[in-house]
């Protein structure tokens, strides 16, 4: 009898604890948000505003936040049972691939009214979603070169520095084929969307020759490695690089004179989401001017949101590392979804690069 009473007292205590802490709170629904790693949303880390918590409090919907480090890693998850996730934020070419493979839900824009008013016209009807049926722009930016000024004394203005033998074992490269091949394609003067196998093979040879100087192939790890001064040079995304520069004053960032990749990421809902209406409500919430501004400030990436852009200070609007000039943007190229045969060919070559001595 004493044991039974003790168990009852324990259960009562636990129930009281959960009630007081909110652990037992009943939510209307639970959304699983699957986003890029690193600082790619204002979600409470490093003393930032937690927009997910703000959404929870406003709508009584629980947010579970998960991250990935590349489009390809995210695609593999979505391809193999993506209904677990309610929100994903793929890049342009990956949006097109997911649409082609019927892995995305069509959006009900009556639940996303701020798309019409807050998304700039230039970011609507993009090639990857020409009818604006499956995606809502989240951010955009460019790829460039982040480097340590203590270790790199010469001007940094070309992708060719990533092959310079004086930086052997001090160069970090992307650990995904699309971004890595784009660096070689741009340097050699080819389109980042080439389907010419001879050109792709030449880029493969160029990347293979680079292995003598590459310390390793990384994604999110580049962020910490450059801040901790574990390498001299890396190719990486501009927004992350700007945040890294705030963490370490010895870091700098440059765009290559050859041009570079211009990417755009977008909110999407995977096929089979059990909370589609709430997911659309979440997207609309993120399009509110103040929320979109917070995301842009935390991530360092450019906003396609006119309400957020108007709230930016003039210094940020005129920062050409964040918002490059139109003349430079003309040198840039955005990825498109390539034919499956070419994707397979590039993937096979990439495996060879990674495994070749």
LORODO-779972 format. One record per residue: x, y, z of N, C-alpha, C in turn; residue in three letters. Coordinates in pm, whole numbers, always signed. Atoms other than C-alpha are relative to their C-alpha. Layout:
N
GULUM; n.px; n.py; n.pz; ca.px; ca.py; ca.pz; c.px; c.py; c.pz; residuo
GULUM; X; Y; Z; X; Y; Z; X; Y; Z; ALA
...
***
This chain:
357
GULUM; n.px; n.py; n.pz; ca.px; ca.py; ca.pz; c.px; c.py; c.pz; residuo
GULUM; +82; -121; +0; +0; +0; +0; +86; +126; +0; UNK
GULUM; -88; -116; -4; +282; +241; +84; +62; +27; -137; UNK
GULUM; -59; -16; +132; +438; +173; -256; -99; +63; -97; UNK
GULUM; +103; -55; +89; +109; +247; -434; -17; +148; +26; UNK
GULUM; +14; -141; -35; +71; +574; -244; +118; +81; -52; UNK
GULUM; -120; -69; +47; +430; +666; -331; -6; +23; -151; UNK
GULUM; +9; -15; +146; +370; +602; -703; -101; +107; -38; UNK
GULUM; +103; -101; +27; +53; +811; -692; +53; +140; +25; UNK
GULUM; -59; -130; -31; +238; +1097; -525; +98; +43; -108; UNK
GULUM; -97; -32; +107; +513; +1078; -789; -73; +46; -125; UNK
GULUM; +75; -36; +121; +258; +1087; -1073; -64; +138; +14; UNK
GULUM; +60; -132; -25; +78; +1384; -913; +105; +109; -11; UNK
GULUM; -109; -98; +5; +411; +1567; -876; +42; +26; -144; UNK
GULUM; -40; -16; +140; +505; +1500; -1238; -105; +78; -78; UNK
GULUM; +108; -70; +70; +166; +1616; -1359; +4; +149; +33; UNK
GULUM; -8; -140; -42; +200; +1937; -1157; +117; +70; -66; UNK
GULUM; -120; -59; +62; +550; +1994; -1296; -27; +33; -147; UNK
GULUM; +28; -22; +142; +436; +1952; -1658; -99; +114; -20; UNK
GULUM; +100; -106; +10; +139; +2180; -1598; +63; +136; +23; UNK
GULUM; -64; -128; -32; +355; +2451; -1444; +98; +44; -107; UNK
GULUM; -104; -33; +99; +627; +2433; -1712; -55; +10; -141; UNK
GULUM; +56; -6; +135; +391; +2408; -2006; +30; -123; -81; UNK
GULUM; -36; +119; +76; +530; +2067; -2105; -124; -79; -42; UNK
GULUM; +121; +74; +33; +177; +1928; -2104; -98; +81; -83; UNK
GULUM; +88; -87; +75; +32; +2209; -2316; -51; -70; -125; UNK
GULUM; +60; +60; +118; -206; +2098; -2590; +5; +102; -114; UNK
GULUM; -11; -88; +115; -124; +2250; -2930; -102; -39; -107; UNK
GULUM; +90; +25; +112; -351; +2284; -3232; +61; -99; -99; UNK
GULUM; -70; +87; +94; -90; +2107; -3444; +150; +11; +27; UNK
GULUM; -146; -6; -7; +283; +2040; -3475; +56; +8; -141; UNK
GULUM; -66; -16; +130; +485; +2166; -3773; +147; -37; +13; UNK
GULUM; -143; +31; +4; +825; +2020; -3859; +62; +82; -113; UNK
GULUM; -66; -89; +96; +1041; +2283; -4031; +140; -53; -26; UNK
GULUM; -127; +59; +41; +1340; +2149; -4226; +76; +105; -81; UNK
GULUM; -67; -116; +58; +1588; +2428; -4306; +151; -24; -6; UNK
GULUM; -146; +3; +5; +1953; +2487; -4390; +58; +21; +141; UNK
GULUM; -69; -21; -127; +2196; +2467; -4099; +68; +135; +5; UNK
GULUM; -64; -131; -18; +2401; +2756; -3966; -104; +102; +41; UNK
GULUM; +98; -103; -34; +2235; +3086; -3886; -85; +31; -123; UNK
GULUM; +82; -23; +119; +1963; +3060; -4154; -146; +29; +34; UNK
GULUM; +129; -51; -44; +1665; +3177; -3952; +20; +62; +137; UNK
GULUM; -3; -59; -134; +1609; +3397; -3652; -79; -93; +92; UNK
GULUM; +70; +104; -77; +1531; +3106; -3421; +53; -11; +142; UNK
GULUM; -31; -6; -142; +1668; +3212; -3084; +144; -23; +39; UNK
GULUM; -140; +22; -34; +2034; +3115; -3103; +76; +132; -1; UNK
GULUM; -83; -122; -8; +2299; +3377; -3015; -83; +125; +33; UNK
GULUM; +81; -113; -48; +2040; +3599; -2843; -86; +66; -108; UNK
GULUM; +89; -55; +102; +1832; +3645; -3159; -146; -23; +40; UNK
GULUM; +143; +20; -22; +1454; +3673; -3163; -38; -139; -52; UNK
GULUM; +43; +134; +40; +1298; +3327; -3176; -135; +11; -72; UNK
GULUM; +122; -14; +78; +1047; +3357; -3460; -88; -124; +11; UNK
GULUM; +81; +121; -16; +939; +2996; -3419; -80; +5; +130; UNK
GULUM; +71; -16; -127; +851; +3066; -3056; -110; +105; -13; UNK
GULUM; +101; -105; +22; +669; +3381; -3164; -121; -57; -74; UNK
GULUM; +109; +63; +75; +466; +3176; -3412; -81; -92; +92; UNK
GULUM; +68; +89; -94; +388; +2918; -3142; -96; +77; +90; UNK
GULUM; +81; -79; -93; +259; +3185; -2908; -120; +66; -71; UNK
GULUM; +108; -67; +73; +49; +3354; -3177; -108; -97; -45; UNK
GULUM; +96; +92; +61; -113; +3044; -3325; -23; -129; +80; UNK
GULUM; +12; +122; -80; -75; +2776; -3055; +32; -124; -85; UNK
GULUM; -48; +111; +84; +106; +2552; -3307; +147; -25; +34; UNK
GULUM; -136; +36; -39; +421; +2369; -3199; +92; -9; -123; UNK
GULUM; -99; +8; +106; +733; +2406; -3416; +116; -90; +42; UNK
GULUM; -122; +81; -16; +999; +2136; -3441; +94; +39; -113; UNK
GULUM; -94; -57; +97; +1307; +2275; -3617; +114; -98; -25; UNK
GULUM; -106; +91; +40; +1544; +2046; -3809; +86; +67; -108; UNK
GULUM; -89; -63; +99; +1844; +2131; -4031; +70; -102; -87; UNK
GULUM; -80; +78; +93; +2037; +1996; -4330; +114; +87; -51; UNK
GULUM; -115; -78; +43; +2366; +2099; -4489; +15; +12; -151; UNK
GULUM; -6; -14; +146; +2296; +2065; -4862; -135; -35; -59; UNK
GULUM; +123; +33; +70; +2012; +2048; -5112; -12; -151; -22; UNK
GULUM; +1; +143; +30; +2113; +1692; -5193; -37; -83; +123; UNK
GULUM; +34; +71; -124; +2091; +1581; -4829; -149; +15; +29; UNK
GULUM; +142; -22; -20; +1747; +1739; -4800; -83; -82; -99; UNK
GULUM; +72; +74; +104; +1634; +1582; -5129; -11; -148; +35; UNK
GULUM; +1; +142; -35; +1731; +1234; -5012; -105; -30; +106; UNK
GULUM; +100; +18; -105; +1514; +1276; -4701; -142; +11; -57; UNK
GULUM; +133; -22; +55; +1216; +1410; -4896; -38; -114; -94; UNK
GULUM; +25; +109; +95; +1248; +1142; -5164; -38; -129; +73; UNK
GULUM; +23; +123; -75; +1243; +871; -4898; -90; +24; +121; UNK
GULUM; +97; -16; -108; +941; +971; -4695; -7; +140; +55; UNK
GULUM; -4; -139; -41; +927; +1350; -4686; -125; +51; +68; UNK
GULUM; +123; -46; -63; +573; +1362; -4547; +18; +31; +148; UNK
GULUM; -30; -34; -139; +733; +1383; -4203; +15; +150; +18; UNK
GULUM; -27; -142; -8; +823; +1745; -4284; -116; +81; -56; UNK
GULUM; +108; -89; +45; +580; +2034; -4330; +52; +120; -77; UNK
GULUM; -62; -114; +68; +816; +2312; -4444; +143; -38; -36; UNK
GULUM; -140; +12; +40; +1138; +2286; -4646; +39; +127; -74; UNK
GULUM; -47; -124; +65; +1355; +2564; -4793; +113; -35; -99; UNK
GULUM; -101; +37; +101; +1534; +2427; -5104; +42; +119; -86; UNK
GULUM; -47; -102; +95; +1732; +2627; -5358; -68; -19; -135; UNK
GULUM; +67; -10; +130; +1610; +2720; -5705; -5; -130; -80; UNK
GULUM; -2; +119; +86; +1724; +2416; -5907; -63; -120; +68; UNK
GULUM; +59; +112; -73; +1613; +2179; -5633; -152; +14; +8; UNK
GULUM; +145; -20; +7; +1265; +2336; -5626; -52; -61; -130; UNK
GULUM; +43; +52; +130; +1238; +2253; -5997; +3; -152; -3; UNK
GULUM; -9; +146; -2; +1353; +1896; -5939; -113; -62; +83; UNK
GULUM; +106; +51; -86; +1105; +1844; -5655; -137; +12; -68; UNK
GULUM; +124; -17; +75; +824; +1981; -5875; -10; -108; -107; UNK
GULUM; -2; +99; +108; +923; +1755; -6163; -33; -140; +51; UNK
GULUM; +20; +133; -56; +918; +1450; -5937; -126; -9; +87; UNK
GULUM; +127; -2; -71; +581; +1547; -5785; +19; -21; +151; UNK
GULUM; -31; +13; -142; +728; +1584; -5436; -42; +122; +82; UNK
GULUM; +46; -121; -70; +571; +1921; -5350; -151; +17; -13; UNK
GULUM; +141; -37; +3; +221; +2036; -5265; -18; +133; -74; UNK
GULUM; +37; -131; +52; +60; +2313; -5468; -50; +85; +117; UNK
GULUM; +34; -88; -111; +14; +2613; -5240; -136; +67; -22; UNK
GULUM; +124; -76; +0; -318; +2774; -5153; +35; +142; +45; UNK
GULUM; -48; -134; -31; -225; +3141; -5173; -104; +85; +72; UNK
GULUM; +96; -72; -85; -547; +3247; -5000; +46; -4; +145; UNK
GULUM; -57; +8; -135; -359; +3137; -4687; +135; +72; +9; UNK
GULUM; -130; -71; +3; -48; +3331; -4796; -22; +134; -71; UNK
GULUM; +32; -126; +70; -189; +3678; -4886; +119; +95; -12; UNK
GULUM; -114; -92; +5; +142; +3854; -4812; +95; -31; -116; UNK
GULUM; -80; +27; +120; +299; +3682; -5114; -24; +109; -104; UNK
GULUM; +35; -96; +104; +114; +3920; -5342; +50; +140; +33; UNK
GULUM; -33; -138; -36; +191; +4237; -5147; +147; +19; +37; UNK
GULUM; -134; -20; -57; +537; +4174; -4999; +115; -58; -82; UNK
GULUM; -108; +56; +82; +734; +3966; -5251; +20; +87; -124; UNK
GULUM; -31; -85; +114; +908; +4184; -5510; -31; -73; -132; UNK
GULUM; +40; +59; +128; +792; +4127; -5868; +114; -77; -67; UNK
GULUM; -112; +66; +67; +1142; +4033; -5986; +25; -142; +52; UNK
GULUM; -19; +132; -57; +1128; +3726; -5759; -122; -90; -20; UNK
GULUM; +116; +81; +33; +794; +3602; -5888; +18; -61; -138; UNK
GULUM; -3; +66; +131; +748; +3362; -6181; +141; -31; -45; UNK
GULUM; -138; +37; +34; +1108; +3243; -6168; +1; -130; -81; UNK
GULUM; -9; +117; +88; +1227; +2969; -6404; -30; -131; +74; UNK
GULUM; +17; +126; -73; +1219; +2706; -6130; -146; -26; +39; UNK
GULUM; +142; +13; -33; +848; +2772; -6059; -75; +109; -77; UNK
GULUM; +45; -111; +85; +719; +2979; -6354; -142; +49; +26; UNK
GULUM; +138; -42; -27; +353; +2985; -6246; -23; +33; +148; UNK
GULUM; +13; -27; -143; +425; +3045; -5875; -107; -88; +66; UNK
GULUM; +98; +93; -56; +235; +2734; -5771; +52; -75; +122; UNK
GULUM; -56; +91; -99; +476; +2555; -5538; +95; +66; +100; UNK
GULUM; -107; -57; -82; +714; +2802; -5376; -24; +148; +29; UNK
GULUM; +3; -141; -40; +749; +3136; -5197; +143; +41; +34; UNK
GULUM; -139; -39; -24; +1087; +3316; -5207; +31; +33; +146; UNK
GULUM; -43; -23; -138; +1275; +3324; -4876; +120; +95; +5; UNK
GULUM; -119; -85; +1; +1618; +3474; -4949; +77; -24; -129; UNK
GULUM; -88; +23; +114; +1880; +3513; -5217; +139; +51; +33; UNK
GULUM; -138; -41; -25; +2255; +3562; -5236; +94; -54; -105; UNK
GULUM; -103; +42; +93; +2580; +3487; -5412; +105; -85; +71; UNK
GULUM; -115; +76; -50; +2873; +3251; -5370; +126; +84; -22; UNK
GULUM; -125; -73; +16; +3218; +3400; -5316; +112; -66; +76; UNK
GULUM; -121; +52; -65; +3552; +3360; -5141; +19; +69; +134; UNK
GULUM; -30; -54; -133; +3602; +3405; -4768; +144; -37; +32; UNK
GULUM; -143; +25; -23; +3965; +3438; -4658; +47; +71; +126; UNK
GULUM; -61; -56; -120; +4186; +3517; -4360; +108; +99; -40; UNK
GULUM; -93; -105; +43; +4371; +3848; -4406; +139; -18; +59; UNK
GULUM; -133; +25; -57; +4655; +3733; -4179; +78; -100; -84; UNK
GULUM; -65; +107; +75; +4727; +3437; -4406; +4; +27; -150; UNK
GULUM; +6; -31; +143; +4637; +3581; -4747; +27; +149; -17; UNK
GULUM; -42; -140; +13; +4821; +3903; -4830; -31; +59; -136; UNK
GULUM; +23; -50; +135; +4754; +3928; -5203; -148; +33; -22; UNK
GULUM; +140; -29; +30; +4435; +4070; -5358; -76; -128; -34; UNK
GULUM; +83; +117; +29; +4156; +3813; -5373; -111; +46; -94; UNK
GULUM; +100; -44; +98; +3957; +3865; -5691; -31; -105; -105; UNK
GULUM; +22; +104; +100; +3951; +3532; -5874; -9; -137; +68; UNK
GULUM; +8; +137; -49; +3852; +3171; -5816; +132; -75; -15; UNK
GULUM; -128; +68; +23; +4202; +3080; -5936; +82; -14; +128; UNK
GULUM; -76; +8; -124; +4338; +3146; -5585; -26; -131; +74; UNK
GULUM; +33; +127; -65; +4165; +2825; -5475; +84; -115; -52; UNK
GULUM; -91; +100; +54; +4421; +2637; -5683; +147; +33; +29; UNK
GULUM; -138; -46; -25; +4729; +2828; -5559; +71; -92; +99; UNK
GULUM; -71; +100; -81; +4983; +2578; -5423; +60; +58; +127; UNK
GULUM; -55; -57; -123; +5113; +2824; -5166; -98; -15; +117; UNK
GULUM; +100; +20; -104; +4788; +2758; -4978; -35; -148; +16; UNK
GULUM; +22; +144; -12; +4826; +2381; -4984; -45; -37; +141; UNK
GULUM; +59; +46; -126; +4619; +2217; -4710; -67; +112; +78; UNK
GULUM; +64; -113; -66; +4463; +2555; -4633; -121; +50; -76; UNK
GULUM; +116; -38; +82; +4178; +2562; -4888; -116; -93; +33; UNK
GULUM; +121; +78; -27; +3824; +2449; -4804; -94; +13; -121; UNK
GULUM; +91; +1; +114; +3586; +2347; -5083; -136; -56; +40; UNK
GULUM; +134; +52; -21; +3215; +2276; -5102; -3; -152; -5; UNK
GULUM; +17; +145; +1; +3114; +1921; -5024; -132; -37; -67; UNK
GULUM; +112; +45; +84; +2846; +1898; -5291; +35; +28; -145; UNK
GULUM; -48; -10; +139; +2886; +1849; -5666; -46; +125; -73; UNK
GULUM; +50; -112; +80; +2668; +2131; -5793; +80; +127; +27; UNK
GULUM; -76; -121; -34; +2847; +2410; -5605; +147; -13; -38; UNK
GULUM; -142; +19; +31; +3194; +2259; -5651; +26; +10; -150; UNK
GULUM; -19; -7; +146; +3156; +2209; -6027; -25; +141; -51; UNK
GULUM; +28; -137; +45; +3011; +2561; -6060; +124; +89; +13; UNK
GULUM; -123; -78; -16; +3339; +2706; -5927; +93; -25; -118; UNK
GULUM; -87; +34; +113; +3539; +2520; -6192; -60; +47; -132; UNK
GULUM; +65; -43; +124; +3284; +2596; -6465; +15; +150; -21; UNK
GULUM; -13; -145; +10; +3294; +2968; -6389; +144; +39; -32; UNK
GULUM; -140; -31; +22; +3673; +2973; -6378; +43; -31; -144; UNK
GULUM; -36; +42; +136; +3697; +2793; -6714; -85; +68; -107; UNK
GULUM; +80; -74; +96; +3435; +3015; -6875; -119; -75; -55; UNK
GULUM; +115; +78; +44; +3159; +2755; -6907; -124; +37; +81; UNK
GULUM; +124; -21; -73; +2796; +2781; -6808; -7; -94; +120; UNK
GULUM; +21; +84; -118; +2712; +2653; -6461; -111; -102; -25; UNK
GULUM; +108; +92; +36; +2424; +2474; -6634; +33; -79; -127; UNK
GULUM; -39; +71; +121; +2624; +2314; -6915; -44; -147; +4; UNK
GULUM; +31; +142; +14; +2509; +1975; -7040; +99; -68; -95; UNK
GULUM; -105; +52; +88; +2818; +1930; -7257; +96; -86; +83; UNK
GULUM; -80; +90; -83; +2998; +1626; -7118; +150; +27; -14; UNK
GULUM; -142; -34; +16; +3334; +1736; -7262; +37; +116; +93; UNK
GULUM; -25; -112; -91; +3308; +2064; -7070; -4; -46; +146; UNK
GULUM; +10; +51; -137; +3198; +1883; -6755; +123; -82; +36; UNK
GULUM; -121; +80; -24; +3491; +1641; -6790; +121; +90; +22; UNK
GULUM; -112; -93; -20; +3732; +1935; -6821; -7; +62; +140; UNK
GULUM; +17; -53; -136; +3587; +2078; -6499; +38; -106; +103; UNK
GULUM; -40; +111; -87; +3631; +1738; -6337; +152; -6; +12; UNK
GULUM; -147; +3; -2; +4000; +1741; -6435; +55; +117; +81; UNK
GULUM; -43; -118; -74; +4032; +2093; -6293; -17; -22; +150; UNK
GULUM; +24; +26; -142; +3880; +1989; -5960; +91; -110; +53; UNK
GULUM; -90; +107; -42; +4092; +1677; -5950; +140; +56; +25; UNK
GULUM; -132; -63; -17; +4407; +1890; -5994; +5; +84; +127; UNK
GULUM; +6; -84; -119; +4291; +2103; -5700; +24; -80; +128; UNK
GULUM; -10; +80; -121; +4311; +1812; -5456; +134; +16; +71; UNK
GULUM; -132; -21; -61; +4679; +1890; -5397; -1; +111; +104; UNK
GULUM; +2; -113; -94; +4583; +2209; -5212; -119; -3; +95; UNK
GULUM; +122; +2; -81; +4244; +2119; -5063; +23; -71; +133; UNK
GULUM; -5; +62; -133; +4237; +2056; -4689; -113; -99; +18; UNK
GULUM; +114; +89; -10; +3892; +1903; -4716; -122; +59; -66; UNK
GULUM; +127; -40; +60; +3542; +1917; -4858; -104; +9; +112; UNK
GULUM; +88; -24; -114; +3289; +2067; -4617; -123; +81; -42; UNK
GULUM; +115; -90; +17; +2953; +2240; -4587; -9; +88; +124; UNK
GULUM; +15; -83; -119; +2841; +2377; -4250; +130; +16; +78; UNK
GULUM; -125; -5; -76; +3185; +2298; -4105; +90; +116; -43; UNK
GULUM; -80; -113; +48; +3336; +2577; -4319; -18; +120; +92; UNK
GULUM; +32; -113; -88; +3166; +2827; -4091; +92; +3; +122; UNK
GULUM; -82; +7; -121; +3345; +2713; -3775; +149; -1; -32; UNK
GULUM; -143; +11; +34; +3674; +2632; -3948; +59; +136; -33; UNK
GULUM; -53; -131; +35; +3714; +2981; -4089; +1; +93; +120; UNK
GULUM; +2; -82; -121; +3612; +3152; -3766; +115; -39; +93; UNK
GULUM; -107; +49; -88; +3861; +2935; -3576; +138; +5; -64; UNK
GULUM; -126; -16; +73; +4132; +3009; -3836; +72; -133; -22; UNK
GULUM; -56; +131; +33; +4180; +2645; -3928; +35; -12; -147; UNK
GULUM; -32; -1; +143; +4217; +2738; -4296; +16; +145; -44; UNK
GULUM; -26; -135; +51; +4320; +3035; -4509; -111; +51; -91; UNK
GULUM; +94; -41; +105; +4060; +3037; -4787; -111; -105; -11; UNK
GULUM; +111; +91; +27; +3719; +2887; -4856; -96; +65; -97; UNK
GULUM; +112; -52; +79; +3445; +2923; -5109; -127; -27; +79; UNK
GULUM; +118; +16; -83; +3116; +2986; -4935; -105; +104; -38; UNK
GULUM; +113; -88; +29; +2784; +3168; -4938; +18; +135; +70; UNK
GULUM; -28; -136; -46; +2792; +3545; -4893; -60; +30; +137; UNK
GULUM; +66; -32; -126; +2541; +3570; -4609; +74; -57; +119; UNK
GULUM; -76; +63; -109; +2726; +3321; -4391; +135; +67; +19; UNK
GULUM; -131; -64; -9; +3055; +3488; -4476; -9; +134; +75; UNK
GULUM; +16; -128; -68; +2926; +3826; -4357; -18; -20; +150; UNK
GULUM; +17; +31; -143; +2818; +3672; -4026; +133; -46; +59; UNK
GULUM; -130; +46; -45; +3158; +3501; -3999; +95; +117; +25; UNK
GULUM; -85; -118; -14; +3330; +3837; -4046; -30; +75; +129; UNK
GULUM; +36; -63; -127; +3140; +3970; -3746; +60; -76; +117; UNK
GULUM; -55; +85; -106; +3272; +3677; -3541; +153; +9; +7; UNK
GULUM; -147; -4; +6; +3635; +3716; -3655; +43; +114; -91; UNK
GULUM; -37; -120; +76; +3776; +4053; -3765; +111; -26; -101; UNK
GULUM; -106; +33; +96; +4058; +3880; -3955; -55; -55; -131; UNK
GULUM; +60; +57; +120; +3815; +3742; -4212; -49; +110; -93; UNK
GULUM; +52; -91; +102; +3722; +3913; -4537; -69; -85; -107; UNK
GULUM; +79; +71; +101; +3504; +3825; -4836; +11; +74; -131; UNK
GULUM; -11; -62; +132; +3529; +3885; -5209; -77; -82; -104; UNK
GULUM; +63; +69; +113; +3341; +3806; -5527; +102; -14; -112; UNK
GULUM; -97; +20; +108; +3546; +3657; -5811; -36; +80; -125; UNK
GULUM; +23; -83; +118; +3589; +3873; -6121; -65; -77; -113; UNK
GULUM; +58; +83; +107; +3479; +3578; -6339; -153; -3; +7; UNK
GULUM; +141; +19; -24; +3129; +3598; -6193; -18; -113; +100; UNK
GULUM; +22; +105; -99; +2965; +3345; -5963; -144; -49; -9; UNK
GULUM; +137; +51; -5; +2648; +3157; -5874; -88; +95; +81; UNK
GULUM; +103; -75; -73; +2340; +3357; -5776; -113; -98; +32; UNK
GULUM; +99; +100; -40; +2100; +3141; -5578; -119; +66; +67; UNK
GULUM; +119; -42; -73; +1752; +3179; -5438; -60; -119; +71; UNK
GULUM; +63; +106; -79; +1593; +2970; -5164; -146; +36; +24; UNK
GULUM; +143; -25; -8; +1220; +2929; -5120; -70; -96; +96; UNK
GULUM; +86; +85; -82; +958; +2798; -4879; -79; -94; -91; UNK
GULUM; +83; +97; +70; +790; +2480; -5002; -63; -94; +102; UNK
GULUM; +66; +98; -84; +557; +2217; -4858; +11; -137; -66; UNK
GULUM; -15; +132; +60; +650; +1851; -4920; -135; -70; -21; UNK
GULUM; +121; +77; +29; +389; +1622; -5073; -36; -87; +120; UNK
GULUM; +47; +85; -108; +178; +1455; -4809; +3; +64; +137; UNK
GULUM; +1; -68; -130; +220; +1714; -4533; -139; -10; +62; UNK
GULUM; +127; +17; -71; -49; +1653; -4274; -52; +132; +57; UNK
GULUM; +38; -129; -59; -60; +2020; -4175; +16; +112; -102; UNK
GULUM; -25; -92; +110; -70; +2201; -4507; -51; +141; +29; UNK
GULUM; +53; -134; -25; -295; +2489; -4398; +84; +73; +104; UNK
GULUM; -85; -63; -101; -84; +2556; -4088; +136; +35; -60; UNK
GULUM; -129; -28; +65; +231; +2534; -4302; -10; +127; -84; UNK
GULUM; +21; -122; +79; +88; +2801; -4534; -12; +122; +92; UNK
GULUM; +9; -109; -98; +3; +3012; -4229; +140; +38; +50; UNK
GULUM; -139; -23; -44; +366; +2973; -4116; +76; +80; -106; UNK
GULUM; -68; -72; +108; +494; +3089; -4456; -45; +146; -1; UNK
GULUM; +52; -136; +0; +266; +3393; -4445; +55; +80; +118; UNK
GULUM; -56; -64; -120; +388; +3472; -4092; +144; +45; -27; UNK
GULUM; -139; -34; +29; +749; +3468; -4216; +12; +112; -104; UNK
GULUM; -1; -108; +99; +652; +3714; -4491; -34; +136; +59; UNK
GULUM; +24; -129; -65; +551; +3981; -4240; +129; +81; +0; UNK
GULUM; -119; -82; +19; +790; +4273; -4286; +102; -11; +111; UNK
GULUM; -92; +5; -113; +941; +4268; -3938; +67; -137; +12; UNK
GULUM; -56; +134; -10; +986; +3890; -3940; +100; -27; -112; UNK
GULUM; -92; +16; +113; +1145; +3888; -4285; +127; +82; +22; UNK
GULUM; -117; -83; -31; +1374; +4170; -4172; +92; -71; +100; UNK
GULUM; -80; +72; -100; +1487; +3971; -3867; +76; -115; -63; UNK
GULUM; -68; +111; +67; +1565; +3672; -4085; +116; +48; -86; UNK
GULUM; -106; -55; +85; +1767; +3885; -4325; +118; +48; +84; UNK
GULUM; -107; -52; -87; +1963; +4050; -4043; +79; -113; +65; UNK
GULUM; -68; +111; -67; +2041; +3721; -3870; +83; -82; -99; UNK
GULUM; -67; +87; +96; +2137; +3527; -4183; +105; +73; -83; UNK
GULUM; -91; -74; +86; +2316; +3805; -4370; -35; -9; -147; UNK
GULUM; +38; +18; +140; +2130; +3714; -4689; -98; +108; -45; UNK
GULUM; +85; -102; +59; +1939; +3941; -4924; -147; -42; +10; UNK
GULUM; +142; +29; -11; +1564; +3967; -4887; -74; +31; -130; UNK
GULUM; +86; -29; +115; +1314; +3940; -5175; -130; +67; +45; UNK
GULUM; +121; -53; -63; +1057; +4096; -4940; +6; +153; +3; UNK
GULUM; -4; -146; +12; +977; +4460; -5020; -24; +69; +135; UNK
GULUM; +27; -60; -131; +837; +4531; -4672; +123; -5; +89; UNK
GULUM; -123; +12; -79; +1157; +4403; -4512; +109; +90; -56; UNK
GULUM; -104; -82; +62; +1381; +4583; -4761; -16; +147; +37; UNK
GULUM; +25; -139; -37; +1217; +4915; -4681; +44; +30; +143; UNK
GULUM; -40; -18; -140; +1303; +4861; -4314; +151; -6; +20; UNK
GULUM; -146; +7; -11; +1675; +4806; -4385; +59; +139; +12; UNK
GULUM; -69; -129; -6; +1915; +5084; -4295; +74; +23; -130; UNK
GULUM; -62; -36; +128; +2083; +5268; -4581; +137; -65; -18; UNK
GULUM; -132; +62; +9; +2425; +5125; -4498; -10; -142; -54; UNK
GULUM; +18; +138; +47; +2297; +4771; -4553; -44; -1; -145; UNK
GULUM; +47; -6; +138; +2112; +4862; -4872; +113; +30; -98; UNK
GULUM; -111; -42; +87; +2435; +5012; -5012; +124; -86; +17; UNK
GULUM; -112; +91; -18; +2662; +4728; -4897; +7; -95; -118; UNK
GULUM; -7; +79; +123; +2779; +4570; -5224; +40; -145; +24; UNK
GULUM; -21; +141; -31; +2886; +4251; -5049; -135; -70; +23; UNK
GULUM; +132; +57; -24; +2523; +4199; -4950; -92; +21; -120; UNK
GULUM; +82; -31; +117; +2350; +4372; -5241; +92; +49; -113; UNK
GULUM; -96; -36; +104; +2596; +4363; -5534; -62; +89; -108; UNK
GULUM; +46; -91; +106; +2575; +4611; -5821; -65; -80; -113; UNK
GULUM; +64; +64; +116; +2362; +4535; -6126; +104; -45; -102; UNK
GULUM; -105; +39; +95; +2679; +4529; -6337; +62; -134; +39; UNK
GULUM; -58; +129; -40; +2823; +4247; -6128; -102; -112; -12; UNK
GULUM; +103; +105; +7; +2494; +4057; -6114; -17; -52; -143; UNK
GULUM; +8; +45; +140; +2500; +4043; -6494; +101; -109; -31; UNK
GULUM; -102; +105; +19; +2809; +3820; -6464; -41; -131; +67; UNK
GULUM; +36; +116; -82; +2627; +3578; -6235; -104; -86; -72; UNK
GULUM; +91; +97; +61; +2422; +3274; -6321; -69; -79; +110; UNK
GULUM; +74; +82; -96; +2153; +3081; -6137; -11; -143; -52; UNK
GULUM; +13; +140; +39; +2131; +2704; -6138; -141; -28; -53; UNK
GULUM; +128; +57; +41; +1856; +2529; -6330; +8; -151; +21; UNK
GULUM; +4; +145; -17; +1747; +2170; -6290; +51; -66; -127; UNK
GULUM; -62; +65; +115; +1963; +1956; -6520; -66; -135; -29; UNK
GULUM; +55; +133; +32; +1855; +1638; -6704; +60; -107; +91; UNK
GULUM; -44; +104; -94; +1882; +1325; -6490; +129; -67; -46; UNK
GULUM; -123; +62; +53; +2151; +1182; -6720; +123; +82; +39; UNK
GULUM; -112; -88; -34; +2373; +1486; -6656; +22; +0; +150; UNK
GULUM; -14; +6; -146; +2301; +1482; -6283; +76; -127; +42; UNK
GULUM; -66; +126; -33; +2408; +1118; -6269; +148; +3; -41; UNK
GULUM; -137; -10; +49; +2720; +1188; -6475; +86; +85; +95; UNK
GULUM; -72; -89; -92; +2825; +1477; -6248; +20; -69; +136; UNK
GULUM; -9; +67; -128; +2750; +1274; -5936; +107; -109; -2; UNK
GULUM; -103; +105; +11; +2968; +986; -6058; +141; +61; -2; UNK
GULUM; -131; -67; +3; +3255; +1224; -6136; +36; +55; +138; UNK
GULUM; -24; -55; -133; +3215; +1383; -5793; +48; -110; +96; UNK
GULUM; -45; +113; -82; +3247; +1044; -5625; +145; -34; -32; UNK
GULUM; -140; +26; +40; +3567; +991; -5824; +94; +103; +62; UNK
GULUM; -83; -105; -58; +3703; +1326; -5706; +24; -27; +149; UNK
GULUM; -9; +21; -145; +3631; +1243; -5344; +84; -123; +37; UNK
GULUM; -68; +126; -33; +3785; +896; -5362; +135; -16; -68; UNK
GULUM; -125; +13; +76; +4073; +947; -5608; +119; +47; +82; UNK
GULUM; -125; -43; -65; +4424; +960; -5460; +76; +92; -94; UNK
***
